[in-house]
Amino acid sequence: MPTKLPPRIDRHAHLEGSLDPAWIRLQAAKAGKQVPATLEALWRREVINFEGFIEAFFFVCGFIRSAEVAKETIRACVSRLAPPGEGTRGIDLWVSPHFLVKQGAFLSLDELWRGMDEGIQEAREQGVYIAVIIDAVNHFGIKHGKEVLDLVLPEKPSWVVGFSTGGLERVPFREWAPVFDRARQAGLRLAAHAGENGPGSNVREAILEAGVERIVHGVRAAKDPAILELLAERHIALDSCISSNRALVPDLGPHPLPSLLRAGVRCALGTDDPGVIPCDIPWEWQQAKGLGLSEIELEALRTHAVEDAWCMALGA
């Protein structure tokens, strides 16, 4: 059976991490800003610690200062999908509006929403559906999480469908549970970055105590049979970002995607922050094939990408 083409869905990308590196370098030069050494290292596909990544990520956030740039980030995300062909294309897109609008004060919420809406509508005209997940920063604490919801919920755009936490996994998910509950009551679906820079047990806690239905990364949980069983039994979708994991989890070893799939976990591929850690969906597909996956396992990646993507509900 011949290998099929890459999936046409990016299951996990961050708006702030999606601007093209050449564009960032040009804007930094115009502004007289020095590109952080951590960002240069990531552009060279070097492995760094997560704190260094946060520095690089916040640097590129500082260039999202207008609706036009927000729209440009959407275009960059669309450009990294597999080419048009059989099946719908789509992106599940994470964004941190509180950091951009309040903490960084780079642009207004109206400018951010307007630029994103224009980009999402432009993508729709190309047959690409985009669902947006609001990302709070775990290590900023639950007060920050409440403020994120205060900012977003009053006039939530229709394409905002989910709530998540990212960043450093320093605040236990059990403490975040009331924030997740409020988001759920507001009609948002729940995800969490867990088991990436924190222990694998964070995956279990995010599911059982915070009630999330989707895990981002989860690589540190792959060696725990009980957590794998939990993920499989509850049909928890897991976003797997191979290039990102290799860059930001220094002790990762061989990527655990094969063992996750073989345990029945519903994995699918995402680019994560492709303007910071260069990649696209075809590249991630080649990385997955290089892990020795069978044709059946590759087909599972394609199937999960469609069946579990939140953007697909917008195209129904």
C-alpha positions in Angstrom: 0.0 0.0 0.0 1.7 3.3 -1.1 2.2 6.0 1.5 -0.5 8.7 1.2 0.2 12.4 1.2 0.6 14.4 4.5 -2.6 15.4 6.4 -3.9 18.8 5.4 -4.7 19.8 8.9 -2.3 21.5 11.4 -3.6 20.3 14.7 -1.5 22.7 16.8 0.0 26.1 15.9 0.5 29.3 17.9 -0.4 32.6 16.2 2.5 34.4 18.0 5.0 31.7 16.9 4.1 31.6 13.3 5.6 34.7 11.7 8.2 33.9 9.1 11.8 34.1 10.4 12.9 36.3 7.5 10.1 38.8 8.3 11.1 38.8 12.0 14.7 39.4 11.2 13.8 42.3 8.8 11.5 43.9 11.4 14.1 43.6 14.1 16.7 45.3 11.9 14.3 48.1 11.2 13.6 48.6 14.9 17.3 48.4 15.8 16.6 45.3 18.0 19.1 42.4 18.5 17.6 39.0 17.8 18.1 36.9 21.0 20.7 34.3 20.8 18.0 31.7 21.9 15.9 32.6 18.8 19.0 32.3 16.5 19.7 28.9 18.0 16.2 27.7 17.4 16.3 28.9 13.8 19.4 26.7 13.4 17.4 23.8 14.9 19.5 23.6 18.0 18.2 22.1 21.3 17.7 24.7 24.1 15.9 24.7 27.4 12.3 25.8 27.7 13.1 29.0 29.5 15.2 30.0 26.5 12.3 29.3 24.2 10.1 31.6 26.3 12.5 34.4 25.8 12.5 33.8 22.0 8.7 33.5 21.9 8.1 36.7 23.8 10.5 38.5 21.5 8.6 37.6 18.4 5.3 38.5 20.2 6.5 42.1 20.3 6.2 42.5 16.5 2.4 41.8 16.5 1.4 45.4 16.8 -1.4 45.8 14.2 -4.4 44.1 12.7 -2.4 43.7 9.5 0.4 41.8 11.2 -2.2 39.6 12.9 -3.7 38.9 9.5 -0.2 38.1 8.1 0.3 35.5 10.8 -2.8 33.7 9.6 -1.4 33.7 6.1 1.9 32.3 7.3 0.0 29.5 9.1 -1.9 28.6 5.9 1.3 28.6 3.9 2.6 25.7 6.0 -0.2 23.3 5.3 0.1 20.6 2.7 -1.0 21.8 -0.7 -4.7 21.7 -1.7 -6.0 18.3 -2.7 -8.3 15.6 -1.5 -10.0 16.6 1.8 -10.5 19.8 3.7 -7.6 21.8 5.0 -7.7 23.4 8.5 -5.8 24.7 11.5 -6.4 24.6 15.2 -4.7 27.9 16.2 -3.7 28.9 19.7 -3.5 32.6 20.7 -2.6 34.5 23.9 -4.7 37.7 23.7 -4.1 38.7 27.3 -0.4 38.8 26.8 -0.6 40.6 23.5 -3.2 43.1 24.6 -2.7 43.7 28.3 0.7 42.5 29.5 2.6 43.5 26.3 0.1 46.2 25.3 1.3 45.6 21.7 -2.2 46.2 20.1 -5.8 46.5 21.2 -8.2 43.6 21.4 -10.2 45.1 18.6 -7.2 45.2 16.4 -6.2 41.6 17.2 -9.7 40.3 16.6 -10.1 42.3 13.4 -6.8 41.2 11.9 -7.5 37.6 12.8 -11.0 37.7 11.5 -9.8 39.1 8.1 -7.1 36.4 8.0 -9.6 33.6 8.9 -12.1 34.8 6.3 -9.4 35.0 3.7 -8.3 31.4 4.6 -11.9 30.2 4.4 -12.1 31.5 0.8 -9.1 29.2 0.1 -11.0 26.2 1.6 -9.1 26.4 5.0 -11.1 26.3 8.2 -9.5 27.8 11.3 -10.6 27.3 14.9 -9.0 29.5 17.6 -8.1 28.3 21.1 -7.4 30.9 23.8 -4.1 30.2 25.6 -3.5 31.3 29.1 0.0 31.0 30.6 0.3 28.4 33.3 3.2 30.0 35.1 1.5 33.4 35.3 -1.0 31.7 37.7 -4.8 31.4 38.0 -5.4 35.1 38.6 -4.0 35.6 35.1 -6.3 32.8 33.9 -9.3 34.5 35.3 -8.2 37.8 33.6 -7.9 36.0 30.3 -11.5 34.9 30.5 -12.6 38.3 31.6 -11.0 39.8 28.5 -12.2 37.3 26.0 -15.7 36.1 27.0 -17.8 39.3 26.8 -17.5 39.6 23.0 -16.0 36.3 22.0 -15.7 35.8 18.2 -17.6 32.8 16.8 -14.3 31.2 15.7 -13.0 31.1 19.3 -13.9 27.5 20.3 -11.5 26.5 23.1 -9.4 27.4 26.1 -6.0 26.0 27.1 -3.0 26.6 29.2 0.6 26.8 28.0 4.0 28.0 29.2 5.9 26.5 32.1 4.0 23.8 33.9 4.6 25.3 37.4 1.1 25.8 38.8 -0.7 22.5 39.4 -3.6 21.8 37.2 -5.8 21.1 40.2 -5.4 24.8 41.1 -6.4 25.7 37.5 -9.6 23.6 37.7 -12.0 26.5 38.6 -10.7 28.5 35.6 -11.2 25.5 33.3 -14.7 25.0 34.7 -15.6 28.6 33.9 -14.3 28.2 30.4 -16.4 25.0 30.0 -19.5 26.7 31.3 -19.0 29.5 28.7 -19.1 26.8 26.0 -15.4 26.5 25.3 -13.6 23.1 24.8 -10.6 22.4 27.0 -7.0 21.6 26.3 -3.7 21.8 28.1 0.0 21.8 27.3 1.1 19.0 29.7 3.9 16.6 30.1 6.2 18.8 28.0 8.4 20.8 30.4 6.7 19.3 33.4 6.3 15.7 34.6 4.2 13.1 32.8 1.9 13.0 35.9 0.7 16.5 34.8 -1.1 14.8 31.9 -3.1 12.7 34.3 -3.9 15.7 36.6 -5.0 17.8 33.6 -7.5 15.1 32.6 -8.8 14.0 35.9 -8.7 17.2 37.9 -9.0 20.0 35.3 -11.3 18.0 33.0 -9.4 18.7 29.7 -10.3 16.7 26.6 -7.1 17.3 24.7 -3.4 17.2 25.5 -0.7 19.1 23.8 2.7 17.3 23.6 2.4 14.9 26.5 5.8 13.4 25.6 6.9 12.8 29.2 3.9 10.6 29.9 4.8 8.1 27.1 6.7 5.8 29.5 3.8 5.5 32.0 1.5 2.6 30.9 -1.3 3.9 33.3 -1.3 7.3 31.7 -1.2 5.8 28.2 -4.2 3.6 29.1 -6.1 6.7 30.5 -5.4 8.6 27.2 -6.6 5.7 25.1 -9.6 4.8 27.2 -11.0 8.3 27.3 -10.2 9.0 23.6 -8.1 12.0 24.5 -6.7 13.7 21.4 -3.0 14.4 21.7 -1.2 17.0 19.5 2.2 15.8 18.6 4.8 18.3 17.5 8.0 16.4 16.6 10.3 19.3 15.7 9.3 21.4 18.7 9.7 18.4 21.1 13.1 17.7 19.8 14.2 21.3 20.2 12.7 21.9 23.7 12.9 18.6 25.5 16.7 18.1 25.8 16.4 14.6 27.4 13.7 13.4 25.1 15.6 10.6 23.4 13.8 8.9 20.5 10.5 10.6 19.9 7.6 8.7 21.6 5.1 9.1 18.8 5.3 5.4 17.8 4.7 4.2 21.4 1.8 6.6 21.8 0.1 5.4 18.7 0.7 1.7 19.5 -0.9 2.3 22.9 -4.0 3.5 21.2 -3.5 7.2 21.8 -5.2 9.5 19.2 -2.2 11.5 18.0 -2.1 14.0 15.2 0.6 16.3 13.9 1.1 20.0 14.6 3.8 22.6 13.9 3.6 24.4 17.3 5.7 27.5 16.7 6.9 27.1 13.1 8.3 30.7 12.9 10.5 30.0 15.9 11.2 26.3 15.4 11.2 26.1 11.6 8.9 23.4 10.1 5.7 22.9 8.2 3.1 20.0 8.0 4.9 18.2 5.1 8.1 18.4 7.1 6.5 17.0 10.3 5.0 14.2 8.1 8.5 13.3 6.9 9.7 13.3 10.5 6.9 11.0 11.5 7.7 8.6 8.6 11.3 8.6 9.8 10.3 7.2 13.1 9.5 3.9 11.5 5.7 4.1 11.6 3.7 1.5 9.6 1.3 2.5 6.9 -1.5 1.7 9.3 0.0 4.1 11.9 0.6 6.8 9.3 -3.0 6.5 8.2 -4.1 6.8 11.9 -2.3 10.1 12.0 -4.2 11.3 9.0 -7.5 10.0 10.4 -7.1 11.5 13.9 -6.1 14.9 12.3 -9.5 15.1 10.8 -11.7 13.4 13.3 -10.4 15.3 16.4 -9.6 18.7 14.9 -11.8 21.4 16.4 -11.6 23.4 13.1 -13.5 20.7 11.3 -16.6 21.5 13.3 -16.6 24.9 11.7 -16.7 23.4 8.3 -19.5 21.0 9.0 
